[in-house]
Amino acid sequence: KAGVTQTPRYLIKTRGQQVTLSCSPISGHRSVSWYQQTPGQGLQFLFEYFSETQRNKGNFPGRFSGRQFSNSRSEMNVSTLELGDSALYLCASSVGQLYNEQFFGPGTRLTVL
Amino acid sequence: AQSVAQPEDQVNVAEGNPLTVKCTYSVSGNPYLFWYVQYPNRGLQFLLKYITGDNLVKGSYGFEAEFNKSQTSFHLKKPSALVSDSALYFCAVRGLDSGTYKYIFGTGTRLKVLA
């Protein structure tokens, strides 16, 4: 089975721009979660989608948004980028039950200049 | 609000010695507890989980973890450490928080196994 894939792997943007990151989950997985990983803050939960519906949301500003498509693929969008948004963005998929483990993609490294 | 604490930023252990990476949590209701590992230049990988039942759970690569409800802890252990176990370890909990189940990760513990 193919793993979780994320595109692009690396991205450089400037302040004020917006960015869209993409995630393709493992086949058959209906839940997709997004995380922001930084050296200072560790792994911060952004949101979780299940069957095209946002199931959970972390404590991030409204500039961060996402969606999930009918094939379970997910996108995350960040508008009006700030320097502090520079991070590794991880996508994880799972079968969907609360107790299921997550499978992580390699991440998208976003640098905001 | 739920939380996870990994009190040690780094743990050093000699190869062949037992290792413990600590994790404590705070959740409402019954917790779902997980350990993940992040090797250099590789993604996060699932190691093991506790859902219910036996307090000692076994996972990948010879790791195990003990769930202690009274101490709200879920420490990761391995009887004999390998140099290849050197990595960043994350404890995570999924519990009820403000009406929804969220994943909360600890800040991570860097394990260094010395040859």
Chai-1 contact restraints between the chains, C-beta under 6 A:
chainA,res_idxA,chainB,res_idxB,connection_type,confidence,min_distance_angstrom,max_distance_angstrom,comment,restraint_id
A,G42,B,T107,contact,1.0,0.0,6.0,A-B,restraint_1
A,G42,B,G108,contact,1.0,0.0,6.0,A-B,restraint_2
A,L43,B,F105,contact,1.0,0.0,6.0,A-B,restraint_3
A,F45,B,K102,contact,1.0,0.0,6.0,A-B,restraint_4
A,F45,B,Y103,contact,1.0,0.0,6.0,A-B,restraint_5
A,N56,B,T100,contact,1.0,0.0,6.0,A-B,restraint_6
A,N56,B,K102,contact,1.0,0.0,6.0,A-B,restraint_7
A,L98,B,R94,contact,1.0,0.0,6.0,A-B,restraint_8
A,L98,B,Y101,contact,1.0,0.0,6.0,A-B,restraint_9
A,Y99,B,Y32,contact,1.0,0.0,6.0,A-B,restraint_10
A,Y99,B,I51,contact,1.0,0.0,6.0,A-B,restraint_11
A,E101,B,F46,contact,1.0,0.0,6.0,A-B,restraint_12
A,E101,B,K49,contact,1.0,0.0,6.0,A-B,restraint_13
A,F104,B,G43,contact,1.0,0.0,6.0,A-B,restraint_14
A,F104,B,L44,contact,1.0,0.0,6.0,A-B,restraint_15
A,P106,B,G43,contact,1.0,0.0,6.0,A-B,restraint_16
